[in-house]
Amino acid sequence: MKALIALLTLVVALGIFLGPALAQELKTGPAAGPAEDRMARMMTMMGEMQEQMKHMQAQMKGMQEMGQTMGQMRSMMQEHRTEMQKGCPGAAAPHAPNHGG
């Protein structure tokens, strides 16, 4: 009878200490090892980097298009300036553009 009580007490004590740990493992599944966790973080980081690269490429394309537009505008202004000088031979040379503020 003493052995049965001792065994029952041992089972209850183990249940109290191990119960929460087992319940937590059932909720989250088996604990992932450090290598799996590291691999998951690396994959997430790689995906984020890929998205950032796509965004940067789109920005670069926009900047190139803007540069082309600026080049076209410069060309048009030069043509206009040339036309104006042809029409007004006594006109002064154009001033250098004022950069800054």
Helices and strands as residue ranges (DSSP letters): H 2-28, H 34-87
